């Protein structure tokens, strides 16, 4: 695995949950508030594990990305890009 996957693996160790929209958005909730927020947005919460997140990424369209999300006063500052959108090759949503 390259350095980006190493970073995902490290963040998974402290994640409270992970979420997938079924197409390309993959999030790691890094605190309980973010788990609640994702569930309010109708994301299902899964126990953090590398195998599932790699499978989701492999199944995703070319717009895929992985972000860690922390609660922050400015919500936009809480998003940390682990694997940027469009990184590597992939299929496109259609």
PyMOL CGO cylinders between C-alpha atoms (Angstrom):
from pymol import cmd
from pymol.cgo import CYLINDER

trace = [
    CYLINDER, 0.00, 0.00, 0.00, 1.18, 3.51, -0.71, 0.3, 1, 1, 1, 1, 1, 1,
    CYLINDER, 1.18, 3.51, -0.71, 1.53, 6.31, 1.83, 0.3, 1, 1, 1, 1, 1, 1,
    CYLINDER, 1.53, 6.31, 1.83, -2.09, 7.41, 1.43, 0.3, 1, 1, 1, 1, 1, 1,
    CYLINDER, -2.09, 7.41, 1.43, -3.37, 4.00, 2.53, 0.3, 1, 1, 1, 1, 1, 1,
    CYLINDER, -3.37, 4.00, 2.53, -0.93, 4.04, 5.42, 0.3, 1, 1, 1, 1, 1, 1,
    CYLINDER, -0.93, 4.04, 5.42, -2.54, 7.31, 6.53, 0.3, 1, 1, 1, 1, 1, 1,
    CYLINDER, -2.54, 7.31, 6.53, -6.04, 5.81, 6.21, 0.3, 1, 1, 1, 1, 1, 1,
    CYLINDER, -6.04, 5.81, 6.21, -4.95, 2.85, 8.31, 0.3, 1, 1, 1, 1, 1, 1,
    CYLINDER, -4.95, 2.85, 8.31, -3.54, 5.14, 11.01, 0.3, 1, 1, 1, 1, 1, 1,
    CYLINDER, -3.54, 5.14, 11.01, -6.71, 7.25, 11.14, 0.3, 1, 1, 1, 1, 1, 1,
    CYLINDER, -6.71, 7.25, 11.14, -8.89, 4.14, 11.34, 0.3, 1, 1, 1, 1, 1, 1,
    CYLINDER, -8.89, 4.14, 11.34, -7.23, 3.30, 14.68, 0.3, 1, 1, 1, 1, 1, 1,
    CYLINDER, -7.23, 3.30, 14.68, -8.92, 6.31, 16.30, 0.3, 1, 1, 1, 1, 1, 1,
    CYLINDER, -8.92, 6.31, 16.30, -12.09, 6.55, 14.20, 0.3, 1, 1, 1, 1, 1, 1,
    CYLINDER, -12.09, 6.55, 14.20, -15.45, 6.18, 15.94, 0.3, 1, 1, 1, 1, 1, 1,
    CYLINDER, -15.45, 6.18, 15.94, -17.17, 5.00, 12.75, 0.3, 1, 1, 1, 1, 1, 1,
    CYLINDER, -17.17, 5.00, 12.75, -16.98, 4.94, 8.98, 0.3, 1, 1, 1, 1, 1, 1,
    CYLINDER, -16.98, 4.94, 8.98, -19.60, 5.75, 6.36, 0.3, 1, 1, 1, 1, 1, 1,
    CYLINDER, -19.60, 5.75, 6.36, -20.11, 5.15, 2.63, 0.3, 1, 1, 1, 1, 1, 1,
    CYLINDER, -20.11, 5.15, 2.63, -22.72, 6.65, 0.28, 0.3, 1, 1, 1, 1, 1, 1,
    CYLINDER, -22.72, 6.65, 0.28, -22.58, 3.64, -2.08, 0.3, 1, 1, 1, 1, 1, 1,
    CYLINDER, -22.58, 3.64, -2.08, -20.92, 5.58, -4.91, 0.3, 1, 1, 1, 1, 1, 1,
    CYLINDER, -20.92, 5.58, -4.91, -17.88, 7.65, -4.01, 0.3, 1, 1, 1, 1, 1, 1,
    CYLINDER, -17.88, 7.65, -4.01, -18.04, 9.41, -0.62, 0.3, 1, 1, 1, 1, 1, 1,
    CYLINDER, -18.04, 9.41, -0.62, -16.18, 7.61, 2.18, 0.3, 1, 1, 1, 1, 1, 1,
    CYLINDER, -16.18, 7.61, 2.18, -15.90, 9.26, 5.58, 0.3, 1, 1, 1, 1, 1, 1,
    CYLINDER, -15.90, 9.26, 5.58, -14.22, 8.38, 8.86, 0.3, 1, 1, 1, 1, 1, 1,
    CYLINDER, -14.22, 8.38, 8.86, -15.95, 9.99, 11.84, 0.3, 1, 1, 1, 1, 1, 1,
    CYLINDER, -15.95, 9.99, 11.84, -13.24, 10.86, 14.30, 0.3, 1, 1, 1, 1, 1, 1,
    CYLINDER, -13.24, 10.86, 14.30, -15.51, 11.73, 17.24, 0.3, 1, 1, 1, 1, 1, 1,
    CYLINDER, -15.51, 11.73, 17.24, -18.98, 10.91, 18.53, 0.3, 1, 1, 1, 1, 1, 1,
    CYLINDER, -18.98, 10.91, 18.53, -20.47, 14.20, 17.29, 0.3, 1, 1, 1, 1, 1, 1,
    CYLINDER, -20.47, 14.20, 17.29, -19.47, 13.34, 13.73, 0.3, 1, 1, 1, 1, 1, 1,
    CYLINDER, -19.47, 13.34, 13.73, -21.03, 9.87, 14.03, 0.3, 1, 1, 1, 1, 1, 1,
    CYLINDER, -21.03, 9.87, 14.03, -24.29, 11.57, 15.08, 0.3, 1, 1, 1, 1, 1, 1,
    CYLINDER, -24.29, 11.57, 15.08, -24.03, 14.09, 12.24, 0.3, 1, 1, 1, 1, 1, 1,
    CYLINDER, -24.03, 14.09, 12.24, -23.47, 11.41, 9.60, 0.3, 1, 1, 1, 1, 1, 1,
    CYLINDER, -23.47, 11.41, 9.60, -26.42, 9.42, 10.92, 0.3, 1, 1, 1, 1, 1, 1,
    CYLINDER, -26.42, 9.42, 10.92, -28.59, 12.57, 10.72, 0.3, 1, 1, 1, 1, 1, 1,
    CYLINDER, -28.59, 12.57, 10.72, -27.56, 12.76, 7.05, 0.3, 1, 1, 1, 1, 1, 1,
    CYLINDER, -27.56, 12.76, 7.05, -28.77, 9.13, 6.66, 0.3, 1, 1, 1, 1, 1, 1,
    CYLINDER, -28.77, 9.13, 6.66, -25.35, 7.51, 6.47, 0.3, 1, 1, 1, 1, 1, 1,
    CYLINDER, -25.35, 7.51, 6.47, -25.13, 4.10, 8.11, 0.3, 1, 1, 1, 1, 1, 1,
    CYLINDER, -25.13, 4.10, 8.11, -22.32, 3.77, 10.65, 0.3, 1, 1, 1, 1, 1, 1,
    CYLINDER, -22.32, 3.77, 10.65, -19.91, 0.85, 10.35, 0.3, 1, 1, 1, 1, 1, 1,
    CYLINDER, -19.91, 0.85, 10.35, -17.18, -0.29, 12.71, 0.3, 1, 1, 1, 1, 1, 1,
    CYLINDER, -17.18, -0.29, 12.71, -13.81, 1.01, 11.46, 0.3, 1, 1, 1, 1, 1, 1,
    CYLINDER, -13.81, 1.01, 11.46, -11.81, -1.62, 9.58, 0.3, 1, 1, 1, 1, 1, 1,
    CYLINDER, -11.81, -1.62, 9.58, -9.38, -1.48, 6.71, 0.3, 1, 1, 1, 1, 1, 1,
    CYLINDER, -9.38, -1.48, 6.71, -10.79, -4.38, 4.67, 0.3, 1, 1, 1, 1, 1, 1,
    CYLINDER, -10.79, -4.38, 4.67, -14.23, -2.80, 4.26, 0.3, 1, 1, 1, 1, 1, 1,
    CYLINDER, -14.23, -2.80, 4.26, -12.89, 0.63, 3.44, 0.3, 1, 1, 1, 1, 1, 1,
    CYLINDER, -12.89, 0.63, 3.44, -10.56, -0.82, 0.78, 0.3, 1, 1, 1, 1, 1, 1,
    CYLINDER, -10.56, -0.82, 0.78, -13.49, -2.81, -0.67, 0.3, 1, 1, 1, 1, 1, 1,
    CYLINDER, -13.49, -2.81, -0.67, -15.67, 0.33, -0.76, 0.3, 1, 1, 1, 1, 1, 1,
    CYLINDER, -15.67, 0.33, -0.76, -12.90, 2.26, -2.46, 0.3, 1, 1, 1, 1, 1, 1,
    CYLINDER, -12.90, 2.26, -2.46, -12.37, -0.48, -5.05, 0.3, 1, 1, 1, 1, 1, 1,
    CYLINDER, -12.37, -0.48, -5.05, -16.13, -0.58, -5.79, 0.3, 1, 1, 1, 1, 1, 1,
    CYLINDER, -16.13, -0.58, -5.79, -16.45, 3.21, -6.05, 0.3, 1, 1, 1, 1, 1, 1,
    CYLINDER, -16.45, 3.21, -6.05, -16.69, 5.37, -9.13, 0.3, 1, 1, 1, 1, 1, 1,
    CYLINDER, -16.69, 5.37, -9.13, -13.87, 7.62, -10.33, 0.3, 1, 1, 1, 1, 1, 1,
    CYLINDER, -13.87, 7.62, -10.33, -15.05, 10.51, -8.11, 0.3, 1, 1, 1, 1, 1, 1,
    CYLINDER, -15.05, 10.51, -8.11, -14.16, 8.54, -4.98, 0.3, 1, 1, 1, 1, 1, 1,
    CYLINDER, -14.16, 8.54, -4.98, -12.42, 10.03, -1.98, 0.3, 1, 1, 1, 1, 1, 1,
    CYLINDER, -12.42, 10.03, -1.98, -11.77, 9.29, 1.70, 0.3, 1, 1, 1, 1, 1, 1,
    CYLINDER, -11.77, 9.29, 1.70, -11.99, 12.04, 4.32, 0.3, 1, 1, 1, 1, 1, 1,
    CYLINDER, -11.99, 12.04, 4.32, -11.58, 11.99, 8.07, 0.3, 1, 1, 1, 1, 1, 1,
    CYLINDER, -11.58, 11.99, 8.07, -14.04, 14.33, 9.77, 0.3, 1, 1, 1, 1, 1, 1,
    CYLINDER, -14.04, 14.33, 9.77, -13.48, 16.02, 13.14, 0.3, 1, 1, 1, 1, 1, 1,
    CYLINDER, -13.48, 16.02, 13.14, -15.87, 18.29, 14.99, 0.3, 1, 1, 1, 1, 1, 1,
    CYLINDER, -15.87, 18.29, 14.99, -14.66, 21.86, 14.59, 0.3, 1, 1, 1, 1, 1, 1,
    CYLINDER, -14.66, 21.86, 14.59, -16.11, 25.35, 15.11, 0.3, 1, 1, 1, 1, 1, 1,
    CYLINDER, -16.11, 25.35, 15.11, -15.95, 25.83, 11.32, 0.3, 1, 1, 1, 1, 1, 1,
    CYLINDER, -15.95, 25.83, 11.32, -17.40, 22.63, 9.87, 0.3, 1, 1, 1, 1, 1, 1,
    CYLINDER, -17.40, 22.63, 9.87, -15.30, 22.92, 6.70, 0.3, 1, 1, 1, 1, 1, 1,
    CYLINDER, -15.30, 22.92, 6.70, -12.11, 22.93, 8.76, 0.3, 1, 1, 1, 1, 1, 1,
    CYLINDER, -12.11, 22.93, 8.76, -13.08, 19.56, 10.24, 0.3, 1, 1, 1, 1, 1, 1,
    CYLINDER, -13.08, 19.56, 10.24, -12.56, 17.67, 6.96, 0.3, 1, 1, 1, 1, 1, 1,
    CYLINDER, -12.56, 17.67, 6.96, -9.12, 16.13, 6.42, 0.3, 1, 1, 1, 1, 1, 1,
    CYLINDER, -9.12, 16.13, 6.42, -8.43, 14.61, 3.02, 0.3, 1, 1, 1, 1, 1, 1,
    CYLINDER, -8.43, 14.61, 3.02, -6.83, 11.17, 3.31, 0.3, 1, 1, 1, 1, 1, 1,
    CYLINDER, -6.83, 11.17, 3.31, -7.27, 10.12, -0.32, 0.3, 1, 1, 1, 1, 1, 1,
    CYLINDER, -7.27, 10.12, -0.32, -8.27, 13.00, -2.63, 0.3, 1, 1, 1, 1, 1, 1,
    CYLINDER, -8.27, 13.00, -2.63, -11.13, 12.84, -5.08, 0.3, 1, 1, 1, 1, 1, 1,
    CYLINDER, -11.13, 12.84, -5.08, -10.14, 11.13, -8.32, 0.3, 1, 1, 1, 1, 1, 1,
    CYLINDER, -10.14, 11.13, -8.32, -6.85, 9.74, -6.93, 0.3, 1, 1, 1, 1, 1, 1,
    CYLINDER, -6.85, 9.74, -6.93, -5.70, 6.87, -9.15, 0.3, 1, 1, 1, 1, 1, 1,
    CYLINDER, -5.70, 6.87, -9.15, -7.83, 5.30, -11.85, 0.3, 1, 1, 1, 1, 1, 1,
    CYLINDER, -7.83, 5.30, -11.85, -11.41, 4.25, -11.42, 0.3, 1, 1, 1, 1, 1, 1,
    CYLINDER, -11.41, 4.25, -11.42, -14.87, 3.94, -12.91, 0.3, 1, 1, 1, 1, 1, 1,
    CYLINDER, -14.87, 3.94, -12.91, -17.15, 6.93, -13.24, 0.3, 1, 1, 1, 1, 1, 1,
    CYLINDER, -17.15, 6.93, -13.24, -20.62, 7.20, -11.77, 0.3, 1, 1, 1, 1, 1, 1,
    CYLINDER, -20.62, 7.20, -11.77, -23.23, 7.06, -14.42, 0.3, 1, 1, 1, 1, 1, 1,
]
cmd.load_cgo(trace, "trace")
